[in-house]
Amino acid sequence: MNGVAAVSGAGAGSDPGSDLIGGWDCHAHVFGPYAQFPLAAERSYTPPEAVEMQYLEMLARLGMSHGVLVHPSAYGEDYSLLLHMLDRHPQLRGVVVAQAASVHKLEGLRARGVRAARFSQRTGAGGNLAGSASFADLQAMAPRLAELGLHAELWTDCAALRDLAPAILALPVPIVIDHMGGFDHHAGVDEPGFRTLLGLLASGNAWVKLCAYRNLLDVPDMAPGLPFHRKLVEANPDQVLWGSDWPHLRINPAPDAAALLRLMRDWTGDAAIERRILVDNPARLYA
């Protein structure tokens, strides 16, 4: 059993964030129905449908009133589904993917609920997904993002962050780093790349989404993620967020979002900081 299996199916029927009015799940995706919102012809994966009603039911089960939908690279630069969701549900915010050559597509999207553009820069065999925008795209687009009132989100890993950090510090927009920077639990919290992430967070130039499970797929439970979580929260509790990563693409068995939320709160262990993570911080960033 891996760390994800340890939290799969747990917490069904619970609402672990119900005591926090105004809570946010800051990272989720929707797909389909494909008859209405088809995927891009050129894509690197084909996920099962995860439609509007399923997402809203998941959000309600978490006890969350707000959410951030991240546009999947499998949709290319077709934002139809994301904008459909944002138009119908004003409590939601969106993150899109756009290459530097198509920065004009971002015009007017803030008024419809979009708050950021997402980019990818990773090391190793996984590389960047087809349809993703690169860090070079981010650097080219950053001045325009600032003009449009948008921030950047970055899917990366700690090994890449060591080289990217100076450029991140020079960006004119805030940057949100997904999945806790893809930390390597084998290397520990003193690994140079993770120390770089802590430094970026402490500097105030970066935010971090506290979503640990994808970094713990090779262990029997999630416990190795606890010291990384605590170090990030200690570094800057005013710029950490939480996201479920629903519907947990390409993970089998998929974790239960409610169990992931409960685990994050257990790891944090401080009601005032939990409120910052789940309510105050995202309300400020995604306003």
TITIKOL-912515 format. One record per residue (C-alpha): x, y, z; residue number from 1. Coordinates in nm, 2 decimals, padded with zeros to 4 digits. Each point is the difference from the previous one (the first is absolute). Example, Ala and Ser with C-alpha at 12.3 -4.5 7.8 and 13.67 -1.06 7.14 Angstrom:
TITIKOL-912515
ATOM:px:py:pz:n
ATOM:01.23:-00.45:00.78:1;
ATOM:00.14:00.34:-00.07:2;
END
This chain:
TITIKOL-912515
ATOM:px:py:pz:n
ATOM:00.00:00.00:00.00:1;
ATOM:00.14:00.34:-00.09:2;
ATOM:-00.06:00.34:00.16:3;
ATOM:-00.29:00.07:-00.23:4;
ATOM:-00.17:-00.34:00.07:5;
ATOM:00.03:00.08:00.37:6;
ATOM:-00.24:00.30:-00.04:7;
ATOM:-00.22:-00.14:-00.28:8;
ATOM:-00.37:-00.04:00.09:9;
ATOM:00.05:00.14:00.35:10;
ATOM:-00.22:00.27:00.12:11;
ATOM:-00.29:-00.07:-00.23:12;
ATOM:-00.31:00.21:00.09:13;
ATOM:00.20:00.23:00.22:14;
ATOM:00.05:00.38:-00.03:15;
ATOM:00.34:00.06:00.16:16;
ATOM:00.00:00.37:-00.08:17;
ATOM:-00.36:00.08:00.10:18;
ATOM:00.11:00.19:00.31:19;
ATOM:00.19:00.25:-00.22:20;
ATOM:-00.25:00.23:-00.17:21;
ATOM:00.13:00.12:-00.33:22;
ATOM:00.25:-00.28:-00.05:23;
ATOM:00.18:-00.05:-00.33:24;
ATOM:00.13:-00.30:-00.19:25;
ATOM:00.26:00.16:-00.22:26;
ATOM:00.08:-00.27:-00.25:27;
ATOM:-00.24:-00.22:-00.19:28;
ATOM:-00.09:-00.08:-00.36:29;
ATOM:-00.32:-00.08:-00.19:30;
ATOM:-00.03:-00.20:-00.33:31;
ATOM:-00.29:-00.03:-00.23:32;
ATOM:-00.26:-00.11:-00.07:33;
ATOM:00.20:-00.06:-00.31:34;
ATOM:-00.30:00.02:-00.23:35;
ATOM:-00.02:00.37:00.10:36;
ATOM:00.36:00.08:00.09:37;
ATOM:00.24:-00.23:-00.21:38;
ATOM:00.36:-00.03:00.09:39;
ATOM:00.28:00.14:-00.23:40;
ATOM:00.09:-00.22:-00.29:41;
ATOM:00.37:00.02:00.10:42;
ATOM:00.04:-00.10:00.36:43;
ATOM:00.22:-00.22:00.22:44;
ATOM:-00.28:-00.17:00.20:45;
ATOM:-00.38:-00.07:-00.02:46;
ATOM:-00.16:00.01:00.34:47;
ATOM:-00.34:-00.13:00.10:48;
ATOM:-00.28:00.26:00.02:49;
ATOM:-00.02:00.19:00.33:50;
ATOM:-00.30:00.23:-00.06:51;
ATOM:-00.15:00.30:00.16:52;
ATOM:-00.24:-00.17:00.24:53;
ATOM:00.26:-00.24:00.12:54;
ATOM:00.24:00.28:00.08:55;
ATOM:-00.27:00.21:00.18:56;
ATOM:-00.09:-00.31:00.20:57;
ATOM:00.36:-00.05:00.10:58;
ATOM:00.04:00.36:00.10:59;
ATOM:-00.31:-00.01:00.21:60;
ATOM:00.12:-00.33:00.17:61;
ATOM:00.32:00.18:00.10:62;
ATOM:-00.21:00.28:00.16:63;
ATOM:00.15:00.25:-00.24:64;
ATOM:-00.18:00.30:-00.15:65;
ATOM:00.26:00.11:-00.25:66;
ATOM:00.23:-00.18:-00.25:67;
ATOM:00.27:00.06:-00.25:68;
ATOM:-00.02:-00.20:-00.33:69;
ATOM:00.33:-00.05:-00.18:70;
ATOM:-00.04:-00.03:-00.38:71;
ATOM:00.14:-00.34:-00.10:72;
ATOM:00.27:-00.01:-00.28:73;
ATOM:-00.21:-00.27:-00.17:74;
ATOM:-00.24:00.28:-00.11:75;
ATOM:00.29:00.19:-00.16:76;
ATOM:-00.10:00.37:-00.01:77;
ATOM:-00.38:-00.06:-00.03:78;
ATOM:-00.14:00.16:00.32:79;
ATOM:-00.36:-00.08:-00.08:80;
ATOM:-00.06:-00.24:00.29:81;
ATOM:00.18:00.21:00.25:82;
ATOM:-00.19:00.32:-00.09:83;
ATOM:-00.32:-00.19:00.00:84;
ATOM:00.07:-00.10:00.36:85;
ATOM:00.10:00.35:00.10:86;
ATOM:-00.30:00.17:-00.16:87;
ATOM:-00.24:-00.24:00.18:88;
ATOM:00.17:00.00:00.34:89;
ATOM:00.13:00.35:00.11:90;
ATOM:00.16:-00.16:00.31:91;
ATOM:00.26:-00.17:-00.22:92;
ATOM:00.32:00.13:-00.14:93;
ATOM:00.21:-00.12:-00.30:94;
ATOM:00.35:-00.06:-00.11:95;
ATOM:00.07:-00.03:-00.38:96;
ATOM:00.29:-00.13:-00.21:97;
ATOM:00.12:00.24:-00.28:98;
ATOM:00.32:00.00:-00.20:99;
ATOM:00.19:00.32:-00.05:100;
ATOM:-00.12:00.02:-00.36:101;
ATOM:-00.36:00.01:00.11:102;
ATOM:00.02:00.23:00.30:103;
ATOM:-00.27:00.21:-00.17:104;
ATOM:-00.25:-00.28:00.10:105;
ATOM:00.03:00.12:00.36:106;
ATOM:-00.16:00.34:-00.08:107;
ATOM:-00.32:00.04:00.20:108;
ATOM:00.02:-00.33:00.19:109;
ATOM:00.05:00.16:00.34:110;
ATOM:-00.35:00.14:-00.02:111;
ATOM:-00.13:-00.35:-00.05:112;
ATOM:00.18:-00.15:00.30:113;
ATOM:00.34:-00.10:-00.13:114;
ATOM:00.28:00.10:00.24:115;
ATOM:00.31:-00.17:-00.14:116;
ATOM:00.18:-00.18:-00.28:117;
ATOM:00.18:-00.33:00.06:118;
ATOM:00.34:-00.10:-00.12:119;
ATOM:00.22:-00.31:00.03:120;
ATOM:00.37:-00.06:00.04:121;
ATOM:00.11:-00.34:00.12:122;
ATOM:00.30:-00.22:00.01:123;
ATOM:00.04:-00.37:-00.08:124;
ATOM:-00.18:-00.23:-00.23:125;
ATOM:-00.35:00.15:00.07:126;
ATOM:00.09:00.33:-00.16:127;
ATOM:-00.27:00.24:-00.09:128;
ATOM:-00.34:-00.11:-00.12:129;
ATOM:-00.11:00.06:-00.36:130;
ATOM:-00.21:00.32:00.00:131;
ATOM:00.18:00.14:00.30:132;
ATOM:00.16:00.34:00.00:133;
ATOM:00.37:00.02:00.10:134;
ATOM:00.19:00.22:00.25:135;
ATOM:00.14:00.18:-00.31:136;
ATOM:-00.36:00.08:-00.09:137;
ATOM:-00.06:00.13:00.35:138;
ATOM:00.30:00.23:-00.02:139;
ATOM:-00.12:00.14:-00.33:140;
ATOM:-00.35:00.04:00.12:141;
ATOM:00.06:00.13:00.35:142;
ATOM:-00.02:00.37:-00.08:143;
ATOM:-00.34:-00.05:-00.17:144;
ATOM:-00.12:-00.22:00.28:145;
ATOM:00.08:00.28:00.24:146;
ATOM:-00.19:00.25:-00.21:147;
ATOM:-00.31:-00.23:-00.01:148;
ATOM:00.00:-00.05:00.38:149;
ATOM:00.09:-00.37:-00.03:150;
ATOM:00.26:-00.21:00.18:151;
ATOM:00.19:-00.31:-00.11:152;
ATOM:-00.03:-00.36:00.11:153;
ATOM:00.30:-00.24:-00.05:154;
ATOM:00.00:-00.38:-00.01:155;
ATOM:00.36:-00.08:00.08:156;
ATOM:00.23:-00.20:00.23:157;
ATOM:00.26:00.09:00.25:158;
ATOM:00.29:-00.11:-00.23:159;
ATOM:-00.11:00.25:-00.26:160;
ATOM:-00.07:00.28:00.26:161;
ATOM:00.37:00.03:00.08:162;
ATOM:00.07:00.14:-00.34:163;
ATOM:-00.33:00.19:-00.04:164;
ATOM:00.01:00.18:00.33:165;
ATOM:00.18:00.32:-00.11:166;
ATOM:-00.24:00.04:-00.29:167;
ATOM:-00.30:-00.06:00.22:168;
ATOM:00.12:00.27:00.24:169;
ATOM:00.02:00.24:-00.30:170;
ATOM:-00.35:-00.05:-00.12:171;
ATOM:-00.24:00.29:00.02:172;
ATOM:-00.29:-00.23:00.11:173;
ATOM:-00.06:-00.23:00.29:174;
ATOM:00.06:-00.37:-00.07:175;
ATOM:-00.18:-00.29:00.15:176;
ATOM:00.20:-00.33:00.00:177;
ATOM:-00.22:-00.31:-00.03:178;
ATOM:00.03:-00.33:00.20:179;
ATOM:00.24:00.12:00.26:180;
ATOM:00.27:00.04:-00.26:181;
ATOM:00.01:-00.38:-00.08:182;
ATOM:00.22:-00.06:00.31:183;
ATOM:00.21:-00.31:00.02:184;
ATOM:-00.08:-00.17:00.33:185;
ATOM:00.30:-00.23:-00.03:186;
ATOM:00.23:00.31:00.00:187;
ATOM:-00.15:00.16:00.30:188;
ATOM:-00.08:00.36:00.09:189;
ATOM:00.37:00.11:-00.02:190;
ATOM:00.02:-00.08:-00.37:191;
ATOM:00.12:00.31:-00.18:192;
ATOM:-00.30:00.02:-00.23:193;
ATOM:-00.24:-00.02:00.28:194;
ATOM:00.20:00.26:00.19:195;
ATOM:-00.03:00.22:-00.31:196;
ATOM:-00.38:-00.04:00.01:197;
ATOM:00.00:00.10:00.37:198;
ATOM:00.20:00.31:-00.08:199;
ATOM:-00.23:00.10:-00.29:200;
ATOM:-00.30:-00.04:00.23:201;
ATOM:00.16:00.19:00.29:202;
ATOM:00.10:00.28:-00.24:203;
ATOM:-00.37:00.08:-00.08:204;
ATOM:00.06:-00.05:-00.37:205;
ATOM:-00.17:-00.34:-00.01:206;
ATOM:-00.30:-00.18:00.13:207;
ATOM:-00.02:-00.38:00.04:208;
ATOM:-00.29:-00.24:-00.04:209;
ATOM:00.00:-00.26:00.28:210;
ATOM:-00.08:-00.31:-00.20:211;
ATOM:00.24:-00.28:00.11:212;
ATOM:-00.14:-00.33:-00.13:213;
ATOM:00.16:00.00:-00.35:214;
ATOM:00.34:00.01:00.17:215;
ATOM:-00.07:-00.30:00.21:216;
ATOM:-00.11:-00.27:-00.24:217;
ATOM:00.27:-00.24:00.09:218;
ATOM:-00.05:-00.02:00.38:219;
ATOM:-00.26:-00.19:00.20:220;
ATOM:-00.15:00.31:00.17:221;
ATOM:00.02:00.37:-00.02:222;
ATOM:00.21:00.06:00.31:223;
ATOM:00.33:00.08:-00.19:224;
ATOM:-00.18:00.32:-00.13:225;
ATOM:-00.06:00.14:00.35:226;
ATOM:00.35:00.17:00.05:227;
ATOM:-00.03:00.16:-00.34:228;
ATOM:-00.34:00.14:00.07:229;
ATOM:00.11:00.14:00.34:230;
ATOM:00.31:00.16:-00.15:231;
ATOM:-00.21:00.18:-00.27:232;
ATOM:-00.26:00.12:00.25:233;
ATOM:00.27:00.13:00.23:234;
ATOM:00.17:00.18:-00.29:235;
ATOM:-00.30:00.22:-00.08:236;
ATOM:-00.34:-00.09:00.14:237;
ATOM:-00.15:00.29:-00.19:238;
ATOM:00.08:-00.13:-00.34:239;
ATOM:-00.09:-00.37:00.01:240;
ATOM:-00.32:-00.14:-00.15:241;
ATOM:-00.16:-00.34:-00.02:242;
ATOM:-00.13:-00.19:-00.31:243;
ATOM:-00.16:-00.34:-00.03:244;
ATOM:00.13:-00.06:-00.36:245;
ATOM:-00.34:-00.17:-00.07:246;
ATOM:-00.06:-00.22:-00.20:247;
ATOM:00.35:-00.13:00.06:248;
ATOM:00.10:-00.07:-00.36:249;
ATOM:00.19:-00.32:-00.08:250;
ATOM:00.01:-00.11:00.37:251;
ATOM:-00.15:-00.34:00.08:252;
ATOM:-00.14:-00.04:00.25:253;
ATOM:-00.09:00.36:00.03:254;
ATOM:00.01:00.16:00.34:255;
ATOM:-00.31:00.14:00.17:256;
ATOM:00.00:00.38:-00.01:257;
ATOM:-00.16:00.02:00.35:258;
ATOM:00.27:-00.22:00.14:259;
ATOM:00.27:00.22:-00.15:260;
ATOM:-00.16:00.31:00.14:261;
ATOM:-00.02:-00.16:00.35:262;
ATOM:00.36:-00.11:-00.02:263;
ATOM:00.11:00.35:-00.09:264;
ATOM:-00.18:00.14:00.30:265;
ATOM:00.14:-00.27:00.23:266;
ATOM:00.35:00.08:-00.12:267;
ATOM:-00.05:00.38:00.05:268;
ATOM:-00.15:-00.05:00.35:269;
ATOM:-00.08:00.37:00.06:270;
ATOM:-00.35:00.13:-00.06:271;
ATOM:00.11:00.35:-00.07:272;
ATOM:00.25:-00.11:-00.26:273;
ATOM:-00.25:-00.24:-00.16:274;
ATOM:-00.23:00.30:-00.05:275;
ATOM:00.28:00.19:-00.17:276;
ATOM:00.07:-00.29:-00.23:277;
ATOM:-00.36:-00.08:-00.09:278;
ATOM:-00.17:00.34:00.02:279;
ATOM:00.20:00.31:00.04:280;
ATOM:00.30:-00.07:-00.23:281;
ATOM:-00.20:-00.11:-00.30:282;
ATOM:-00.26:00.27:00.05:283;
ATOM:00.28:00.25:-00.03:284;
ATOM:00.18:-00.16:-00.30:285;
ATOM:-00.31:-00.08:-00.21:286;
ATOM:-00.21:00.31:00.09:287;
END
